[in-house]
Amino acid sequence: MTTDTLATRDELLSRSARNLGDMLRRRVDQTPDATAFLYPENNAGGPEKWTPLTWREVQDRAHDIAAGLLDLGLGPEQRVAICADTSVWWILTDLGIGCAGGATTTVYGNSQPEDVEYILTSSESRIYVAQNSAQAAKVEHSPALDELVTHIILVDDDRLIQGAPGSDRRLVAEDTRVISLADLSARGHAARQADPGAVQRVIDATAPDHLATLIYTSGTTGKPKGVELTHQSWTYMGVAMESWDPLEPGDLQYLWLPLAHVFGKCLIAVQMTIGFSSAVDGRVERIVTGMGEVHPTFMCGVPRIFEKVRAKVITSRGLARTISSWAFRVGERTAPYRLEDRPLPARLSGQQLLAEKLVFSKLKQAMGGRLRMMICGGAKLSPQIQRWFFAAGIPVVEGYGATETSAIAFFNVPKKGRFGPRFGTAGPVCPGCEARIAEDGEVLVRGPIVARGYHELPEKT
């Protein structure tokens, strides 16, 4: 099936930025002082304080990091590995790598040292960005990485915190390859002062088909394979999602997904294109609390997160459980009317108002009170859970894709009309792309979102 013609694909390609640095520049040109990100800072043991960053500030910080990396000798398409938690610093570092013409190799924070060694060796990543000394220590004990990794950059510089002899902090503190992200940024800022056009010249020289990201698969069918995603993979994904039109510049995303995963990384490209804001906090245990603090309009997640929310509500006891069960039965009866945009019968309308007051409003308020929708990916979501949330007035829509398709190959766009939502489906194929089902049931996708190939594995591509 095909939802768009080749002309539409050409139109989207003509609207795409040349590369990630150009995409960021376009966003700054359009909304320089709009809030790009909010990030939490603990207030001396008190409640979290959410600090804003404007798009202009994001570009300045990304360019400082880019200039610092160039000063370290980073060349075109050379890899910089990031093994860090989801945070605004991950995003700024990744953008800095892209603006410097390099390519980000993503590494999950829970990766074992032998897995880190394999990914860095396979990708030939010469710079390693670590969250802290514990993550940096994963490359400290690897003879194979002694010569390959020339610099280790700490996001959280904990080297000066007292550590016992032989501890991670002590070992890292004695490693001459180690510098902090703050020092790298300061070094880059000084370089930009001396040569203001250095970073822009590299951005101008970076082509759409240059490598931007290297993401290693889970390895369920053998050793993990490095999926090569180009700058065009991300810039096209941005304009494709914009043409799908599910999000608006005034939206606020709550972003907790691992940025080492293609889904999380894709959301940054979409954000830069559309211009909405994101509150970024990778601490899974704070998702509901954080949503209550920043009041997002949408959140992306995986099935287990939505399953946990539902389980918490339906395990309530006594009168609260009785009222909740009644309210969700009412919500289920209203669903067909709402899906088809038909008015509710008078009696059902009154019941819906009461259910909203007694149950649904409290559920929505716990998640910030402004949610328009939630988006699920990563695995199949149970239609039962989808219907449960929809009964409460919170659409959860699904998409489908893979690392090899820059994340979102199909999306059940939450709009009325021919795009659904239809429970239990992943929606139409990405605009400008084509898809069909092979005879053996495999989903085949063709278009600009498809990866360049597997790193140094042409026979597997």
C-alpha positions in Angstrom: 0.0 0.0 0.0 1.1 3.6 -0.6 -0.4 6.7 1.1 1.6 9.3 -0.8 2.9 9.7 -4.3 6.5 10.1 -5.3 5.8 13.8 -5.8 4.8 14.1 -2.2 8.1 12.4 -1.2 10.0 14.9 -3.4 8.1 17.8 -1.8 9.0 16.5 1.7 12.6 16.1 0.7 12.7 19.6 -0.6 11.3 20.9 2.8 13.9 18.8 4.8 16.8 20.5 6.4 20.2 19.6 4.9 21.4 18.1 8.2 20.9 18.3 12.0 22.8 21.5 12.3 20.8 23.1 9.6 17.6 21.8 11.2 18.6 23.4 14.5 19.4 26.7 12.8 16.0 26.8 11.1 14.3 26.3 14.4 16.3 29.1 16.0 15.5 31.4 13.1 11.8 30.7 13.6 11.4 30.8 17.4 14.7 31.8 19.0 13.3 32.7 22.4 10.7 30.0 22.7 11.3 27.3 25.3 12.9 24.3 23.8 13.5 22.2 26.9 12.8 22.1 30.6 15.1 20.1 32.8 15.0 19.3 36.6 17.4 20.7 39.1 17.1 19.6 42.7 16.6 22.5 45.0 18.8 21.7 48.0 16.8 18.5 48.8 13.5 20.2 48.2 11.1 19.9 45.3 12.4 19.8 41.7 12.9 23.1 40.0 12.4 22.9 36.2 14.8 25.1 34.4 14.0 26.3 30.8 16.4 26.5 27.8 15.4 28.5 24.8 16.2 27.4 21.3 18.8 30.1 21.0 20.5 28.8 24.2 20.3 25.2 22.9 22.1 26.2 19.7 24.8 28.2 21.6 25.5 25.2 23.9 25.5 22.7 21.1 27.9 24.8 19.0 30.2 25.1 22.1 30.3 21.3 22.4 30.8 21.0 18.6 33.7 23.4 18.7 35.2 21.6 21.6 35.0 18.3 19.7 36.5 19.8 16.7 39.3 21.1 18.9 39.9 17.5 20.1 40.3 16.5 16.4 36.9 15.0 15.6 36.6 14.5 11.8 33.7 14.0 9.4 31.5 11.0 10.3 33.9 9.9 13.1 32.0 8.4 16.0 31.5 9.7 19.5 29.8 7.2 21.8 27.4 8.4 24.5 26.7 6.2 27.5 24.5 8.4 29.7 21.1 8.9 31.2 18.3 10.6 29.3 18.7 14.3 30.1 19.0 17.6 28.4 22.8 17.1 28.4 22.5 14.0 26.3 20.5 16.0 23.8 22.9 18.9 23.7 25.9 16.6 23.3 24.2 14.7 20.5 23.4 17.9 18.7 27.0 19.1 19.3 28.3 15.9 17.6 26.0 16.4 14.7 27.0 20.1 14.3 30.7 19.0 14.4 30.0 16.6 11.5 30.6 13.6 13.7 28.2 10.6 14.3 26.8 9.5 17.6 27.1 5.9 18.7 24.4 5.2 21.3 25.1 3.0 24.3 22.5 2.0 26.9 23.5 3.0 30.4 22.9 -0.6 31.7 25.3 -2.1 29.2 27.9 -4.4 30.6 31.6 -3.5 30.1 32.1 -6.3 27.5 29.1 -4.9 25.6 30.5 -1.4 25.7 33.8 -2.7 24.5 32.2 -4.5 21.6 30.1 -1.5 20.5 33.0 1.0 20.7 35.4 -1.4 18.9 32.9 -2.2 16.2 31.9 1.4 15.7 35.5 2.7 16.0 34.3 5.4 18.5 37.4 7.4 19.5 35.6 9.7 22.0 33.5 8.2 24.8 30.9 10.4 26.7 30.1 8.9 30.1 27.4 9.9 32.6 29.9 9.6 35.5 32.9 7.8 36.8 31.0 4.5 37.0 30.2 4.6 33.3 33.7 5.8 32.4 35.2 2.9 34.3 33.5 0.5 31.8 36.3 1.4 29.3 39.1 1.8 31.9 39.7 -1.9 32.2 39.7 -2.7 28.5 43.1 -3.1 26.8 41.3 -3.1 23.4 40.1 0.5 24.1 43.3 1.9 25.5 44.5 3.2 22.2 41.2 3.5 20.4 39.5 5.8 22.9 41.5 9.0 22.9 39.2 11.1 25.1 36.6 10.4 27.9 34.1 13.1 28.6 32.2 13.1 31.9 28.7 14.6 32.0 28.7 14.6 35.8 32.2 15.3 36.9 32.5 13.3 40.1 36.2 12.8 40.1 36.8 15.1 43.0 34.4 13.2 45.3 36.4 11.2 47.7 36.8 7.5 46.6 38.6 4.6 48.2 41.9 3.5 46.5 41.0 1.5 43.4 37.4 3.0 43.2 35.9 4.1 39.9 36.3 7.7 40.8 40.0 7.4 41.8 40.8 5.4 38.6 39.1 7.9 36.4 40.6 10.9 38.1 44.1 9.5 37.3 43.3 8.9 33.6 44.7 11.7 31.5 42.1 11.1 28.8 39.3 12.4 31.0 37.8 15.8 30.8 34.4 17.1 32.0 31.6 18.1 29.6 31.7 21.6 31.2 35.5 21.9 30.4 34.8 20.7 26.8 32.1 23.3 26.4 34.4 26.0 27.8 37.2 24.9 25.4 34.7 25.1 22.5 33.4 28.5 23.6 37.0 29.9 23.5 37.5 28.3 20.1 34.3 29.9 18.8 35.5 33.3 20.1 38.7 32.9 18.2 37.0 31.6 15.0 33.2 32.4 15.0 32.5 30.7 11.7 34.2 27.4 12.5 31.2 25.3 13.4 29.0 26.8 10.6 31.6 25.8 8.0 31.4 22.2 9.2 27.6 22.3 9.1 27.6 23.6 5.6 30.0 20.8 4.5 27.8 18.0 6.0 25.7 16.3 3.4 22.3 14.7 3.9 23.7 11.2 3.3 26.5 11.6 5.9 26.3 9.3 8.9 24.6 11.0 11.9 23.8 8.1 14.2 25.0 4.5 14.8 22.5 2.5 16.9 23.3 -1.1 17.7 20.4 -3.6 17.6 19.6 -5.8 20.6 21.5 -8.8 19.2 18.5 -11.2 19.3 19.6 -12.7 16.0 23.4 -12.9 16.7 25.8 -10.1 17.6 24.3 -6.6 17.7 24.5 -4.9 14.3 25.2 -1.1 14.0 22.4 0.5 12.1 23.7 3.5 10.1 21.2 6.4 10.2 22.1 9.5 8.1 21.2 13.2 8.7 18.4 12.8 6.1 16.9 9.9 8.2 16.2 12.5 11.0 15.4 15.6 8.9 13.0 13.6 6.7 11.4 12.0 9.8 10.8 15.5 11.1 8.9 16.9 8.0 7.0 13.6 7.6 5.7 13.8 11.2 4.9 17.5 10.6 2.8 16.5 7.5 1.0 13.9 9.5 0.0 16.8 11.8 -0.6 15.1 15.2 1.4 17.7 17.1 1.5 21.5 17.4 4.2 24.1 18.3 2.4 24.8 21.6 2.6 21.2 22.8 4.7 20.2 25.7 6.1 16.7 25.7 7.2 14.7 28.8 10.3 12.9 27.6 11.7 10.1 29.6 12.4 7.5 26.9 16.0 6.2 26.6 17.7 8.5 24.0 20.0 5.6 23.2 16.9 4.0 21.5 15.8 5.1 18.1 12.3 6.1 19.3 13.7 8.6 21.8 16.2 10.0 19.3 13.5 10.4 16.7 11.4 12.6 19.0 14.2 15.2 19.1 14.2 15.5 15.3 10.4 15.8 15.3 10.5 18.5 18.0 13.1 20.6 16.2 10.9 20.5 13.0 7.6 21.3 14.7 8.9 23.5 17.5 7.1 22.2 20.6 8.8 22.0 24.0 10.0 19.0 26.0 10.4 18.4 29.7 13.3 15.9 29.9 13.8 13.6 32.8 14.9 10.0 32.4 14.1 8.8 35.9 11.3 6.3 35.3 10.2 6.3 39.0 9.4 10.1 38.7 7.2 9.9 35.5 3.9 10.6 37.2 5.3 13.0 39.6 7.1 14.9 36.9 4.0 15.1 34.7 2.1 16.6 37.7 4.8 19.3 37.9 5.2 20.3 34.3 1.6 19.6 32.9 2.5 18.1 29.5 0.1 17.8 26.6 1.5 14.5 25.4 3.9 11.7 26.3 5.4 8.8 24.4 5.9 5.5 26.2 6.1 1.7 26.0 3.3 -0.7 26.9 4.6 -1.5 30.4 4.2 2.1 31.5 0.5 2.2 30.4 -0.1 -1.2 32.0 1.3 0.0 35.3 -0.9 3.1 35.4 -4.0 0.9 34.7 -3.0 -1.7 37.2 -2.6 0.9 39.9 -6.2 2.2 39.3 -8.0 -1.1 39.0 -6.4 -2.5 42.2 -8.0 0.2 44.4 -10.3 -1.3 47.0 -13.8 -0.7 48.6 -16.0 2.1 47.5 -13.3 3.7 45.4 -13.0 0.6 43.3 -16.8 0.3 42.8 -17.1 3.9 41.7 -14.0 3.6 39.4 -15.4 0.4 37.8 -18.8 2.1 37.1 -17.1 5.1 35.6 -15.0 3.1 33.2 -18.1 1.1 32.1 -19.7 4.4 31.3 -16.6 5.6 29.4 -16.7 2.4 27.4 -20.3 3.0 26.3 -19.4 6.5 25.2 -16.4 5.4 23.1 -18.3 4.6 19.9 -20.0 8.0 19.9 -16.8 9.8 20.5 -14.9 7.9 17.9 -17.5 8.9 15.3 -17.9 12.4 16.7 -21.6 11.8 17.4 -23.5 13.5 20.3 -24.2 11.3 23.4 -27.7 10.4 24.3 -29.0 12.6 27.2 -28.8 9.9 29.9 -25.4 8.7 28.9 -24.2 12.3 28.7 -25.2 12.9 32.3 -23.5 9.7 33.4 -20.4 10.7 31.5 -20.3 14.1 33.3 -20.6 12.4 36.7 -17.9 9.8 35.8 -15.6 12.6 34.7 -16.1 14.5 38.0 -15.7 11.5 40.3 -12.9 9.5 38.5 -11.5 10.6 35.1 -10.6 14.2 36.2 -8.6 12.8 39.1 -6.7 10.5 36.8 -6.0 13.3 34.3 -4.9 15.7 37.1 -2.4 13.1 38.4 -0.8 13.3 35.0 -0.7 17.1 34.8 -4.3 17.8 33.7 -3.5 18.8 30.1 -2.9 15.5 28.3 -4.3 15.4 24.8 -2.9 12.0 24.0 -0.2 9.5 24.7 1.8 7.6 22.0 2.9 4.0 22.4 5.7 2.3 20.6 8.4 -0.3 21.2 6.0 -3.3 21.3 2.3 -4.1 20.7 -0.1 -2.4 23.1 -3.1 -4.4 24.3 -6.3 -3.1 22.7 -7.9 -3.6 26.1 -5.5 -1.0 27.6 -6.1 1.4 24.7 -9.9 1.2 25.3 -9.5 1.7 29.0 -7.6 4.9 28.6 -9.9 6.1 25.8 -12.8 5.5 28.2 -11.2 8.0 30.5 -10.8 10.5 27.7 -7.1 9.9 27.1 -6.3 8.6 23.6 -3.3 6.2 23.5 -2.3 5.8 19.9 0.2 3.3 18.4 3.0 3.5 15.9 5.3 0.8 14.5 8.8 0.9 13.3 12.3 -0.3 13.9 15.8 1.1 14.3 16.3 0.5 10.5 13.3 2.8 9.7 14.4 5.8 11.9 11.7 4.7 14.4 8.3 5.6 13.0 7.4 3.7 9.8 3.6 3.6 10.6 1.5 5.8 12.9 -2.1 5.7 13.9 -2.5 9.5 13.6 -4.9 10.7 16.3 -7.2 12.7 14.0 -10.8 12.2 13.0 -11.6 10.8 9.6 -9.7 8.2 7.7 -6.7 8.1 10.0 -8.5 6.7 13.0 -7.6 6.1 15.8 -8.4 2.4 15.3 -7.6 0.3 18.4 -5.0 -2.4 17.9 -3.6 -0.9 14.7 -0.4 0.9 13.9 -1.9 3.2 11.2 -0.8 4.1 7.7 2.8 4.1 6.4 5.0 7.2 6.8 4.2 9.9 4.2 6.4 9.5 1.1 7.2 5.9 1.9 5.8 2.6 0.6 5.0 -0.7 2.4 3.8 -4.1 1.6 3.5 -7.5 3.3 5.9 -10.2 1.9 4.7 -13.7 1.3 6.3 -14.9 4.5 4.5 -12.1 6.5 7.5 -9.8 6.8 6.7 -6.1 6.7 8.7 -4.4 3.9 9.2 -0.6 3.9 10.9 1.6 1.3 11.6 5.3 1.5 13.9 8.1 2.9 13.5 6.9 6.5 15.2 3.5 5.8 18.7 3.2 7.2 21.8 3.4 5.0 22.8 -0.1 6.1 24.6 -2.1 8.8 28.0 -0.8 9.8 30.7 -2.7 7.9 28.3 -5.6 7.3 27.2 -5.2 3.6 26.2 -8.8 3.4 23.7 -8.2 6.2 22.2 -5.0 4.8 
